[in-house]
Amino acid sequence: MLDTMEIALFAGLGVLFAVGLIVLARWAKTRAALLAAYALIAVCFLYVGFAIRAENSETWIGFEMTAVALFGTLAGMSIVGSPWFVVAGFLLHPAWTLYEHYFGAGQAFAPAPFVMATVGFDVVVALYVAYMTLRGKGDKAPADAAPEHKLAARSQQRKGGAR
């Protein structure tokens, strides 16, 4: 277990990484929810990497892949649907991480500093995506990034018109 100063230090490091993701999203002019969805999946896969070095790695890899499936589903639903799914994923992930990897049996292979950094990262990204969604800038793709949607809509119209 980490002491209070270490928790604050590593959670602050996670916040710093979240700020980096926010700067990247703004610089690339992409939807914050889209980039956050990819980040949520990537963070989950990092725990699979930690599970590889566990004593009973087959069981832990399966357990961590369950988390990838759960949070990956939320991330995928946010890509095709509402950005609130990725907010929910980023708010549930710290609870899962603390319960399983800091207080639970997963602490045998997941480094406690990484767990705290993940918690800081997750909370800040969730708050940012929620803020951008409430402002109305997180729910739709930019107008110049819509040709794929227009093409798909035209294709569907043709299929419907051929009936």
C-alpha positions as CSV (number, residue, x, y, z in Angstrom):
1,M,0.0,0.0,0.0
2,L,1.1,3.5,-0.8
3,D,1.2,6.3,1.7
4,T,-0.8,9.5,1.2
5,M,2.1,11.4,-0.5
6,E,2.8,8.6,-2.9
7,I,-0.9,8.4,-3.8
8,A,-1.0,12.1,-4.5
9,L,2.2,12.0,-6.5
10,F,1.1,9.1,-8.8
11,A,-2.5,10.3,-9.1
12,G,-1.0,13.7,-10.1
13,L,1.1,11.9,-12.7
14,G,-2.1,10.4,-14.1
15,V,-3.7,13.8,-14.2
16,L,-0.6,15.1,-16.2
17,F,-1.1,12.3,-18.7
18,A,-4.8,13.2,-19.0
19,V,-3.9,16.8,-19.7
20,G,-1.6,15.5,-22.4
21,L,-4.5,13.5,-23.9
22,I,-6.7,16.6,-23.7
23,V,-4.1,18.8,-25.5
24,L,-3.7,16.1,-28.2
25,A,-7.5,16.0,-28.7
26,R,-7.7,19.8,-29.0
27,W,-4.6,19.9,-31.3
28,A,-5.9,17.2,-33.6
29,K,-9.4,18.8,-33.5
30,T,-11.0,15.4,-32.9
31,R,-13.9,14.6,-30.7
32,A,-12.7,14.1,-27.1
33,A,-15.0,11.1,-26.7
34,L,-13.4,9.4,-29.7
35,L,-9.9,9.7,-28.4
36,A,-11.0,8.9,-24.9
37,A,-12.6,5.7,-26.1
38,Y,-9.3,4.5,-27.7
39,A,-7.5,5.5,-24.5
40,L,-9.9,3.5,-22.3
41,I,-9.2,0.4,-24.4
42,A,-5.5,1.0,-24.3
43,V,-5.4,1.4,-20.5
44,C,-7.3,-1.9,-20.1
45,F,-4.8,-3.7,-22.3
46,L,-2.0,-2.4,-20.2
47,Y,-3.4,-4.5,-17.3
48,V,-3.4,-7.5,-19.6
49,G,0.3,-6.9,-20.0
50,F,0.7,-6.9,-16.2
51,A,-1.3,-10.1,-15.9
52,I,1.2,-11.9,-18.2
53,R,3.7,-11.7,-15.4
54,A,1.3,-13.0,-12.7
55,E,1.9,-16.3,-11.0
56,N,-1.3,-17.8,-12.5
57,S,-1.1,-15.9,-15.7
58,E,-3.7,-17.8,-17.7
59,T,-6.5,-17.1,-15.2
60,W,-5.5,-13.4,-14.8
61,I,-5.2,-12.8,-18.5
62,G,-8.7,-14.2,-18.9
63,F,-9.9,-12.0,-16.1
64,E,-8.3,-8.9,-17.5
65,M,-9.7,-9.7,-21.0
66,T,-13.1,-9.7,-19.4
67,A,-12.4,-6.1,-18.3
68,V,-11.2,-5.3,-21.8
69,A,-14.5,-6.7,-23.2
70,L,-16.6,-4.7,-20.7
71,F,-14.8,-1.4,-21.1
72,G,-14.2,-1.9,-24.8
73,T,-18.0,-2.4,-25.2
74,L,-18.6,0.9,-23.5
75,A,-15.9,2.6,-25.6
76,G,-17.3,1.1,-28.8
77,M,-20.8,2.2,-27.9
78,S,-19.5,5.8,-27.4
79,I,-17.9,5.7,-30.9
80,V,-21.2,4.8,-32.6
81,G,-23.6,6.3,-30.1
82,S,-23.5,8.7,-27.1
83,P,-20.3,10.0,-25.6
84,W,-21.8,9.3,-22.2
85,F,-20.9,5.7,-22.6
86,V,-17.2,6.5,-22.5
87,V,-17.8,8.8,-19.5
88,A,-19.4,5.9,-17.7
89,G,-16.5,3.7,-18.7
90,F,-14.0,6.1,-17.3
91,L,-15.9,6.5,-14.1
92,L,-16.3,2.8,-13.6
93,H,-12.7,1.9,-14.5
94,P,-11.2,3.6,-11.4
95,A,-13.6,1.7,-9.1
96,W,-12.7,-1.6,-10.9
97,T,-9.0,-0.8,-10.7
98,L,-9.0,0.2,-7.1
99,Y,-11.2,-2.8,-6.0
100,E,-9.2,-5.4,-8.0
101,H,-5.7,-4.1,-8.3
102,Y,-5.1,-2.0,-5.2
103,F,-7.2,-3.7,-2.5
104,G,-7.8,-7.1,-4.2
105,A,-5.8,-10.0,-5.4
106,G,-4.6,-8.2,-8.5
107,Q,-2.1,-6.2,-6.4
108,A,0.2,-9.2,-6.8
109,F,1.0,-8.2,-10.3
110,A,-0.3,-4.7,-10.9
111,P,2.1,-2.0,-9.6
112,A,0.4,0.2,-7.1
113,P,1.9,3.4,-8.5
114,F,0.4,2.6,-11.9
115,V,-3.0,1.9,-10.3
116,M,-3.0,5.4,-8.7
117,A,-1.9,7.0,-12.0
118,T,-4.7,5.2,-13.8
119,V,-7.3,6.5,-11.3
120,G,-6.1,10.1,-11.7
121,F,-6.1,9.7,-15.5
122,D,-9.5,8.1,-15.6
123,V,-11.3,10.7,-13.5
124,V,-9.8,13.7,-15.3
125,V,-10.6,12.3,-18.8
126,A,-14.2,11.4,-17.7
127,L,-14.7,14.9,-16.4
128,Y,-13.3,16.5,-19.6
129,V,-15.4,14.4,-21.9
130,A,-18.5,15.1,-19.8
131,Y,-17.7,18.8,-19.9
132,M,-17.2,18.8,-23.7
133,T,-20.4,16.8,-24.1
134,L,-22.4,19.2,-22.0
135,R,-21.0,22.1,-24.0
136,G,-22.2,20.4,-27.2
137,K,-18.7,19.8,-28.6
138,G,-18.4,16.2,-27.8
139,D,-21.5,14.7,-29.4
140,K,-20.9,15.2,-33.2
141,A,-18.0,14.8,-35.5
142,P,-16.7,18.0,-37.1
143,A,-18.4,19.0,-40.4
144,D,-15.2,18.4,-42.4
145,A,-14.9,14.9,-41.0
146,A,-18.3,13.7,-42.3
147,P,-17.8,12.4,-45.8
148,E,-17.9,8.8,-44.6
149,H,-21.3,9.4,-43.0
150,K,-22.6,11.1,-46.2
151,L,-21.4,8.3,-48.3
152,A,-23.0,5.7,-46.1
153,A,-26.3,7.7,-46.1
154,R,-26.2,7.8,-49.9
155,S,-25.5,4.1,-50.1
156,Q,-28.5,3.4,-47.8
157,Q,-30.7,5.6,-49.9
158,R,-29.8,3.7,-53.0
159,K,-30.6,0.4,-51.4
160,G,-33.9,1.8,-50.2
161,G,-34.7,3.2,-53.6
162,A,-34.1,-0.1,-55.4
163,R,-36.9,-1.8,-53.6
